Amino acid sequence: MGKRMIVTVALLAAIVSVSVFCFVGCSKQPMAIVNGQKITRAEFLDRLESAQGKQVLSDLILRALIEDAFEKSGLTLTDEKVEAKIAEAKSSAPDEAAWQQYLESRGMDEAEFREFVTFSLKVQQLATKNVDASEEKLKEFYEQNKEHFARPELVDLSEIVVSNKAEADKLVAQLAQNPESFGDLARQHSLSPTRERSGRRGDVPIQQMTPVTVREVVRTLNIGEISKPVEIQENWYILKLEGHKDAHQPSYEEIQEQVKEAYMQQHATSEQELVKEITKTGQVNIVDPKYYELNEFFRPAPSETLPKFGAGDESQTKPAEVKKKPDSEKSEPNDAGTAPATDAAKPAAAGDSTKEAEKTYKEPAATQD
């Protein structure tokens, strides 16, 4: 429903990558030794800069332009809003271990994720600063998109997946004696990636649950109940229903802030237009010869009309003709090697729009039964 914002985890990763160039004192330290031959930090950083330096510098420049634009815009961002977004993202993970695993998969810690969210919100506010979000328009938007705000039926499921029935039967017998050991047994025996989260899948719409056979079994369980072993795709599943939420259609009053956020995102300035708006007035001077060509991308747009230098002189009052470069000499700002990456994609990920920073824990869909 919403348009994609500029910020991606790749941008933050780029900043981290650039920072390592500062440690020149360690340039001779080996990063690896291969059959007695050292690969030094200097060699590593040279190769890293050669491969990603242009992209990283572009991202850093764009970030600086956006930060400056936000500061000059008069917009504000409170700590409370940042905390709320972080809490929203964390709530999508079933537990703290799953959340930490998510951060690790994106190469971030808590502090870096906070920086990511803060910058994301600044971009979002810049892109929506001119959007008319009157009560009348928000209510009309809600009525037109009710189905998108409806909460589907959700189930919170834990699972243990093993390769044979004998092992599954043995585990079920242990669970009959001690149901509270489900998480421990999942970590020890399960073949599913959810083993790292004690078998928890977290809240998932039941209609999206895979394999399909799992849905059928889940519908027969009460909360806290553990299933008998079920054979699915040559593996054996033991399922436990941790929680259940009925489908719900919230009223506008219940989710007014959510409606506003979705409306603002849908009507936000596109990332291309936002970048164009910010760069056309930016003063960027790239002095390193290796990256000088990036000046072309960040050069402010020329004025629509040129000044008059003398009265009564027809040749002076007409706008000067601007000589265009041949197509072969034009810069190509969409070239991934020269232009800033305004959309990478996405943590894992990381991974969609500002929603990548907001939502973003998801279990990869399993193969359909």
C-alpha positions as CSV (number, residue, x, y, z in Angstrom):
1,M,0.0,0.0,0.0
2,G,2.8,2.4,0.8
3,K,5.6,3.7,-1.3
4,R,9.1,2.6,-0.6
5,M,11.3,4.9,1.4
6,I,14.9,5.6,0.6
7,V,16.5,4.0,3.7
8,T,17.9,0.5,3.6
9,V,20.0,-1.6,5.9
10,A,22.6,-1.5,3.1
11,L,23.1,2.2,3.7
12,L,23.9,1.7,7.3
13,A,26.2,-1.2,6.4
14,A,27.9,1.1,4.0
15,I,28.6,3.6,6.7
16,V,30.2,0.9,8.8
17,S,32.2,-0.2,5.9
18,V,33.6,3.2,5.3
19,S,34.5,3.7,9.0
20,V,37.1,0.9,8.8
21,F,39.2,2.9,6.5
22,C,40.2,5.1,9.4
23,F,42.2,2.4,11.1
24,V,45.4,3.0,9.1
25,G,47.6,2.1,12.0
26,C,46.5,-1.5,11.7
27,S,46.9,-1.7,7.9
28,K,49.8,-4.2,8.2
29,Q,48.0,-6.6,10.6
30,P,47.1,-9.8,8.9
31,M,43.4,-10.6,8.5
32,A,44.1,-14.1,7.3
33,I,47.1,-16.3,6.7
34,V,47.0,-18.7,3.7
35,N,49.8,-21.3,3.5
36,G,52.0,-18.9,5.4
37,Q,51.2,-15.9,3.2
38,K,49.5,-12.9,5.0
39,I,46.5,-11.1,3.7
40,T,46.8,-7.7,5.4
41,R,44.1,-5.3,6.5
42,A,45.5,-2.8,3.9
43,E,45.0,-5.3,1.1
44,F,41.5,-6.1,2.3
45,L,40.5,-2.4,2.6
46,D,42.0,-1.6,-0.9
47,R,39.9,-4.4,-2.4
48,L,36.9,-3.4,-0.5
49,E,37.2,0.3,-1.6
50,S,37.8,-0.8,-5.2
51,A,34.6,-2.9,-5.2
52,Q,32.3,-0.7,-3.1
53,G,33.9,2.6,-2.5
54,K,31.9,4.6,-5.1
55,Q,28.6,3.2,-3.8
56,V,29.5,3.8,-0.2
57,L,30.6,7.4,-0.8
58,S,27.4,8.0,-2.7
59,D,25.3,6.7,0.1
60,L,27.2,8.8,2.7
61,I,26.7,11.9,0.6
62,L,23.0,11.2,0.2
63,R,22.7,10.6,3.9
64,A,24.4,13.9,4.8
65,L,22.1,15.7,2.4
66,I,19.0,14.1,3.9
67,E,20.1,14.9,7.5
68,D,20.8,18.5,6.5
69,A,17.4,18.8,4.7
70,F,15.6,17.4,7.8
71,E,17.4,19.9,10.1
72,K,16.5,22.8,7.9
73,S,12.9,21.7,7.4
74,G,11.7,22.5,10.8
75,L,10.5,19.0,11.4
76,T,11.1,17.2,14.7
77,L,11.5,13.6,15.7
78,T,10.9,12.6,19.3
79,D,12.6,9.8,21.2
80,E,9.2,8.5,22.0
81,K,8.4,8.0,18.3
82,V,11.7,6.2,17.8
83,E,11.1,4.0,20.8
84,A,7.6,3.1,19.5
85,K,8.9,2.1,16.1
86,I,11.6,-0.1,17.7
87,A,9.1,-1.7,20.0
88,E,6.8,-2.3,17.0
89,A,9.6,-4.1,15.1
90,K,10.6,-6.2,18.1
91,S,7.0,-7.2,18.7
92,S,7.0,-9.1,15.4
93,A,9.6,-11.5,16.7
94,P,8.3,-14.3,18.9
95,D,11.0,-13.8,21.6
96,E,14.2,-12.0,22.4
97,A,16.4,-14.8,20.9
98,A,14.6,-14.5,17.6
99,W,15.0,-10.8,17.6
100,Q,18.7,-11.0,18.3
101,Q,19.0,-13.6,15.5
102,Y,17.3,-11.2,13.1
103,L,19.6,-8.3,14.0
104,E,22.7,-10.6,13.6
105,S,21.4,-11.7,10.1
106,R,21.4,-8.0,9.1
107,G,24.8,-7.3,10.6
108,M,23.5,-4.9,13.2
109,D,23.4,-4.5,16.9
110,E,20.7,-2.6,19.0
111,A,22.5,0.7,18.7
112,E,22.8,0.4,14.9
113,F,19.2,-0.6,14.6
114,R,18.2,2.5,16.5
115,E,20.2,4.6,14.2
116,F,18.6,2.9,11.2
117,V,15.1,3.5,12.6
118,T,15.8,7.1,13.4
119,F,17.1,7.9,9.9
120,S,14.1,6.0,8.4
121,L,11.7,8.2,10.3
122,K,13.4,11.3,9.2
123,V,13.2,10.2,5.5
124,Q,9.5,9.3,6.0
125,Q,8.8,12.7,7.5
126,L,10.5,14.6,4.7
127,A,8.6,12.5,2.1
128,T,5.3,13.3,3.8
129,K,5.7,16.8,5.0
130,N,3.3,18.3,2.4
131,V,0.7,15.6,2.5
132,D,-2.8,16.8,3.5
133,A,-4.0,14.4,6.2
134,S,-7.3,15.9,7.3
135,E,-9.7,13.8,9.4
136,E,-12.1,13.7,6.4
137,K,-9.5,12.3,4.1
138,L,-8.3,9.8,6.6
139,K,-11.8,8.4,7.2
140,E,-12.4,8.2,3.5
141,F,-9.1,6.3,3.1
142,Y,-10.1,3.9,5.8
143,E,-13.5,3.1,4.2
144,Q,-11.8,2.5,0.9
145,N,-9.2,0.2,2.4
146,K,-11.0,-1.6,5.2
147,E,-9.9,-5.0,4.2
148,H,-6.3,-4.0,4.5
149,F,-6.7,-3.0,8.1
150,A,-8.6,-6.2,9.1
151,R,-6.6,-8.6,11.3
152,P,-6.7,-12.1,10.0
153,E,-7.1,-15.1,12.3
154,L,-3.7,-15.7,13.9
155,V,-2.1,-18.6,15.6
156,D,1.0,-18.8,17.7
157,L,2.6,-22.2,17.0
158,S,5.6,-24.2,18.2
159,E,7.0,-27.1,16.4
160,I,9.4,-30.0,16.5
161,V,10.4,-31.5,13.2
162,V,12.3,-34.8,13.0
163,S,13.1,-37.3,10.3
164,N,11.5,-40.5,11.5
165,K,8.4,-41.7,13.5
166,A,10.4,-43.6,16.1
167,E,12.1,-40.4,17.2
168,A,8.9,-38.5,17.1
169,D,7.1,-41.1,19.3
170,K,9.9,-40.9,21.8
171,L,9.7,-37.2,22.0
172,V,5.9,-37.2,22.4
173,A,6.3,-39.7,25.3
174,Q,8.8,-37.3,27.0
175,L,6.4,-34.4,26.4
176,A,3.5,-36.3,28.0
177,Q,5.6,-36.5,31.2
178,N,6.9,-32.9,31.0
179,P,5.0,-30.6,28.5
180,E,7.1,-27.6,29.6
181,S,10.2,-29.2,28.0
182,F,8.8,-28.6,24.5
183,G,11.2,-25.7,23.9
184,D,14.3,-27.6,25.1
185,L,13.4,-30.6,23.0
186,A,12.9,-28.4,20.0
187,R,16.4,-26.9,20.4
188,Q,17.9,-30.3,20.8
189,H,16.2,-32.3,18.1
190,S,14.2,-30.2,15.6
191,L,15.3,-30.0,12.0
192,S,13.3,-26.8,11.5
193,P,15.1,-23.3,11.5
194,T,12.7,-22.5,14.4
195,R,14.9,-24.7,16.6
196,E,16.9,-21.5,17.3
197,R,13.7,-20.0,18.8
198,S,12.7,-23.0,20.9
199,G,10.4,-24.1,18.1
200,R,8.3,-21.0,18.1
201,R,6.9,-19.6,14.8
202,G,5.2,-16.7,16.5
203,D,1.9,-15.2,15.4
204,V,1.1,-16.2,11.8
205,P,-2.1,-15.9,9.8
206,I,-3.5,-19.3,9.7
207,Q,-4.4,-19.1,6.0
208,Q,-0.7,-18.4,5.3
209,M,0.6,-21.3,7.4
210,T,2.7,-23.9,5.5
211,P,2.9,-26.7,4.9
212,V,-0.9,-26.8,4.3
213,T,-1.3,-29.9,6.4
214,V,-0.1,-28.0,9.4
215,R,-3.2,-25.7,9.2
216,E,-5.5,-28.7,9.4
217,V,-3.8,-30.1,12.5
218,V,-3.7,-26.7,14.2
219,R,-7.4,-26.2,13.8
220,T,-8.0,-29.3,15.9
221,L,-5.8,-28.2,18.8
222,N,-6.7,-26.2,21.9
223,I,-4.3,-23.7,23.4
224,G,-1.5,-25.5,25.2
225,E,-2.3,-28.8,23.5
226,I,0.4,-30.9,21.8
227,S,-0.4,-32.9,18.7
228,K,0.5,-36.5,18.0
229,P,3.3,-37.0,15.4
230,V,2.1,-36.0,11.9
231,E,3.9,-37.1,8.7
232,I,4.4,-34.1,6.3
233,Q,6.7,-34.2,3.3
234,E,8.7,-37.1,4.6
235,N,9.3,-35.5,8.0
236,W,7.4,-35.9,11.3
237,Y,5.9,-32.8,13.0
238,I,5.0,-32.4,16.6
239,L,2.9,-29.2,17.0
240,K,1.9,-27.2,20.0
241,L,-0.7,-24.4,19.9
242,E,0.7,-21.5,22.0
243,G,-2.0,-19.0,21.3
244,H,-4.9,-18.0,19.0
245,K,-6.5,-14.7,17.9
246,D,-9.8,-14.5,16.1
247,A,-10.1,-12.4,12.9
248,H,-11.0,-8.8,13.7
249,Q,-12.1,-5.7,11.8
250,P,-11.1,-2.7,13.9
251,S,-13.0,0.5,13.7
252,Y,-11.4,3.7,12.5
253,E,-11.2,5.0,16.0
254,E,-9.3,1.9,17.2
255,I,-6.5,2.3,14.6
256,Q,-6.6,6.0,13.7
257,E,-2.8,6.3,13.9
258,Q,-2.2,3.2,11.8
259,V,-4.6,4.6,9.2
260,K,-2.8,7.9,9.2
261,E,0.6,6.2,8.7
262,A,-0.7,4.1,5.8
263,Y,-2.3,7.2,4.2
264,M,0.8,9.2,4.6
265,Q,3.0,6.5,3.0
266,Q,0.6,6.1,0.1
267,H,0.7,9.8,-0.6
268,A,4.4,10.4,0.2
269,T,6.8,11.9,-2.3
270,S,8.4,9.1,-4.3
271,E,12.0,8.3,-3.5
272,Q,13.1,9.5,-6.9
273,E,11.4,12.9,-6.4
274,L,12.7,13.2,-2.9
275,V,16.3,12.5,-4.0
276,K,15.8,15.0,-6.9
277,E,14.5,17.7,-4.6
278,I,17.3,17.3,-2.1
279,T,20.2,17.0,-4.5
280,K,19.1,19.9,-6.8
281,T,20.0,22.4,-4.1
282,G,22.8,20.5,-2.4
283,Q,26.3,21.8,-2.4
284,V,28.5,18.7,-3.0
285,N,32.2,18.9,-3.9
286,I,33.9,15.6,-4.3
287,V,37.7,16.2,-4.3
288,D,39.1,12.7,-4.5
289,P,40.0,12.1,-8.2
290,K,38.9,8.5,-8.0
291,Y,35.3,9.6,-7.3
292,Y,35.2,12.9,-9.2
293,E,32.6,11.7,-11.7
294,L,30.1,11.5,-8.8
295,N,30.0,15.3,-8.9
296,E,27.8,15.0,-12.0
297,F,25.1,13.2,-10.1
298,F,25.1,15.5,-7.2
299,R,25.4,18.7,-9.2
300,P,22.5,21.1,-8.5
301,A,20.0,21.5,-11.4
302,P,20.6,24.6,-13.6
303,S,18.4,27.6,-13.3
304,E,15.4,27.7,-15.6
305,T,16.3,31.2,-16.8
306,L,19.7,32.9,-17.1
307,P,20.3,36.5,-15.9
308,K,20.4,39.4,-18.3
309,F,23.7,41.2,-18.5
310,G,22.8,44.4,-20.5
311,A,19.7,46.4,-21.5
312,G,18.9,46.9,-25.1
313,D,21.3,44.3,-26.3
314,E,19.3,41.5,-27.9
315,S,22.1,39.1,-27.7
316,Q,22.4,39.7,-24.0
317,T,18.7,39.5,-23.1
318,K,18.1,36.1,-24.7
319,P,18.9,33.1,-22.6
320,A,22.2,31.6,-23.5
321,E,22.1,28.3,-25.4
322,V,23.3,25.4,-23.3
323,K,25.5,23.0,-25.3
324,K,24.4,19.5,-24.6
325,K,26.8,16.6,-24.3
326,P,26.5,13.8,-26.9
327,D,24.6,10.8,-25.5
328,S,27.9,8.9,-25.3
329,E,29.3,11.4,-22.8
330,K,26.2,11.8,-20.6
331,S,26.5,10.4,-17.1
332,E,24.1,7.7,-16.2
333,P,22.8,8.3,-12.7
334,N,20.9,5.0,-12.6
335,D,24.1,3.0,-13.1
336,A,24.6,0.9,-10.0
337,G,28.3,1.6,-10.1
338,T,28.0,5.4,-9.9
339,A,24.7,6.5,-8.5
340,P,23.6,6.2,-4.8
341,A,21.6,3.1,-4.0
342,T,18.3,4.6,-2.8
343,D,16.7,1.1,-2.7
344,A,18.7,-2.0,-2.0
345,A,17.0,-4.6,-0.6
346,K,15.7,-4.8,1.5
347,P,17.0,-6.8,6.0
348,A,17.5,-9.9,5.2
349,A,17.6,-8.6,5.4
350,A,16.6,-5.9,6.6
351,G,14.8,-6.4,3.4
352,D,11.0,-3.2,2.1
353,S,10.3,0.3,2.5
354,T,10.5,1.9,5.9
355,K,8.5,-1.2,6.8
356,E,11.8,-3.1,6.6
357,A,12.8,-1.2,9.7
358,E,9.4,-1.3,11.3
359,K,8.1,-4.8,10.8
360,T,10.5,-6.9,9.8
361,Y,10.8,-10.2,11.4
362,K,9.4,-12.9,9.2
363,E,9.9,-16.7,9.0
364,P,10.6,-17.7,5.4
365,A,7.6,-19.5,3.9
366,A,8.0,-23.2,3.8
367,T,7.3,-25.4,0.8
368,Q,3.6,-26.1,0.3
369,D,2.5,-29.6,1.1
